[in-house]
């Protein structure tokens, strides 16, 4: 197997089949990555994932697709890392169910040479996803702050945004930080007189 120089990653591998783990761990190590918690149990996966903070998780389809899907659910819920499904045989139905639970990709034993490329793509897409999620969160926060200012000052949307922007400039703070201060302290602001 040839592999390129890759960033050292912390990889969580979860698979109920020990024979599959024995095959996967050396491949991941040969790619230059650290395998964390390879003998993880379903009931421990959430806590281990939160504590260990892996860069990526590989979940193998073992004897039970429900077991693997439960692992995916828990990792996606607990972790700030992408999940990749590892298949040793084609299973379209399982991949479809896994995608509903939040996996970013699937790889197979037949494509070991492509694992690193797949991991790279997944990490890039995961970072883009988090950037978008952050942008939506900032936008929602700004919209809430504008709504509060509109209600409290009896002004329109453009004027409320200009208030936020002007305070951002004067205080030399990011607009989103000013918006957060408005949202956090809006109960302290006086109500518009009727």
C-alpha positions in Angstrom: 0.0 0.0 0.0 1.4 3.4 -0.9 0.3 6.4 1.1 1.3 10.1 1.0 2.5 12.2 3.9 -0.6 13.0 5.8 -1.5 15.0 8.8 -1.5 12.9 12.0 -5.1 12.3 13.0 -6.8 10.8 16.0 -9.1 8.1 14.6 -11.8 6.4 16.6 -12.6 3.0 15.2 -15.8 1.3 16.3 -16.8 -2.2 15.1 -18.4 -5.0 17.1 -16.4 -7.6 15.1 -12.9 -8.0 16.6 -11.6 -9.7 13.4 -12.5 -6.6 11.4 -10.8 -4.4 14.0 -7.7 -6.5 13.7 -7.6 -5.7 9.9 -8.5 -2.0 10.1 -6.3 -0.8 12.9 -3.0 -1.6 11.1 -4.2 0.2 7.9 -5.1 3.3 9.8 -1.7 3.2 11.7 0.1 2.7 8.4 -1.5 5.9 7.2 0.3 7.7 10.0 -2.7 8.1 12.3 -3.3 7.2 16.0 -6.1 4.8 16.7 -8.0 5.7 19.9 -10.4 3.4 21.8 -10.4 0.5 19.3 -12.4 -1.8 21.7 -15.2 0.6 22.4 -18.6 -0.7 23.5 -21.9 0.8 22.5 -22.7 2.1 25.9 -19.3 3.8 26.2 -19.0 5.4 22.8 -20.7 8.7 23.7 -18.5 9.4 26.7 -15.3 8.2 25.0 -16.0 10.3 22.0 -16.6 13.4 24.1 -13.6 12.8 26.2 -11.1 11.7 23.5 -12.2 14.3 20.8 -11.2 12.2 17.7 -10.6 14.0 14.4 -12.6 11.3 12.5 -14.5 8.2 13.4 -14.7 5.0 11.4 -17.7 2.8 12.1 -17.7 -0.7 10.7 -20.7 -2.7 9.8 -20.4 -5.7 12.0 -22.9 -8.5 12.7 -25.8 -6.1 13.3 -26.6 -3.1 11.2 -28.7 -1.8 14.2 -25.6 -1.9 16.4 -23.6 0.1 13.8 -26.4 2.6 13.4 -26.6 3.0 17.1 -22.8 3.7 17.2 -23.2 6.3 14.5 -26.1 8.0 16.3 -24.1 8.3 19.5 -20.9 9.5 17.9 -22.7 12.1 15.8 -24.6 13.3 18.8 -21.6 13.5 21.1 -18.7 14.4 18.8 -17.4 17.2 16.8 -15.9 14.9 14.3 -17.2 13.4 11.0 -18.2 9.7 10.9 -17.2 7.5 8.0 -18.8 4.1 7.5 -16.4 1.2 6.8 -17.9 -1.6 4.7 -16.4 -4.9 3.9 -19.2 -5.8 1.5 -21.7 -3.6 -0.5 -24.8 -2.7 1.5 -26.8 0.1 -0.1 -29.6 -0.1 2.5 -27.2 0.3 5.4 -25.4 3.2 3.7 -28.8 4.9 3.1 -29.7 4.5 6.8 -26.3 5.6 8.0 -26.6 8.8 5.8 -29.8 9.7 7.5 -28.0 9.5 10.8 -25.2 11.9 9.8 -22.3 10.0 8.2 -20.2 12.0 5.8 -18.9 9.1 3.6 -18.4 5.4 3.3 -15.3 3.5 2.4 -14.7 -0.2 1.7 -12.0 -2.8 2.3 -11.6 -3.0 -1.5 -10.4 0.6 -1.7 -7.8 0.7 1.1 -5.5 2.8 -1.2 -8.1 5.5 -1.3 -8.8 5.7 2.4 -6.6 8.7 3.0 -8.1 10.6 0.1 -11.6 9.8 1.4 -10.6 11.0 4.9 -9.1 14.2 3.5 -12.3 14.9 1.6 -14.5 14.2 4.6 -12.5 16.5 6.9 -12.7 19.3 4.4 -16.5 18.9 3.9 -16.9 18.7 7.7 -15.0 21.9 8.2 -17.1 23.6 5.5 -20.3 22.3 7.2 -19.1 23.8 10.6 -18.3 27.1 8.9 -21.8 27.2 7.4 -23.4 26.2 10.7 -21.4 29.0 12.4 -22.5 31.5 9.7 -26.1 30.6 10.1 -25.8 30.9 13.9 -24.2 34.3 13.6 -26.9 35.4 11.1 -29.7 34.2 13.5 -28.1 36.0 16.4 -27.8 39.3 14.4 -31.5 38.9 13.3 -32.6 38.4 16.9 -30.6 41.5 18.0 -32.1 43.6 15.2 -35.6 42.4 16.2 -35.0 43.4 19.8 -33.7 46.9 18.8 -36.6 47.4 16.4 -39.1 46.6 19.2 -37.3 48.6 21.9 -36.6 51.7 19.8 -39.5 51.6 17.4 -37.3 51.6 14.4 -37.0 49.7 11.1 -34.7 46.8 10.2 -32.2 49.0 8.4 -31.9 51.4 11.3 -31.5 48.5 13.7 -28.7 47.0 11.7 -27.0 50.5 11.4 -27.2 50.7 15.3 -25.4 47.4 15.6 -22.9 48.3 12.9 -22.1 51.7 14.5 -21.7 50.2 18.0 -19.4 47.5 16.5 -17.3 50.2 14.9 -17.2 52.5 18.0 -16.5 49.6 20.4 -14.0 48.0 18.0 -15.9 44.7 18.5 -17.2 42.2 16.0 -20.8 42.8 15.0 -21.8 39.3 16.2 -20.4 40.1 19.6 -22.4 43.3 19.8 -25.5 41.3 18.7 -24.8 38.7 21.4 -24.6 41.5 24.0 -28.0 42.9 22.9 -29.6 39.4 22.9 -28.0 38.5 26.3 -29.0 41.8 27.9 -32.3 42.6 26.2 -34.4 41.9 29.3 -32.4 44.7 31.0 -33.3 47.3 28.3 -36.3 49.5 28.8 -39.5 48.8 26.9 -40.8 51.1 24.3 -43.2 53.5 26.0 -46.8 52.9 24.7 
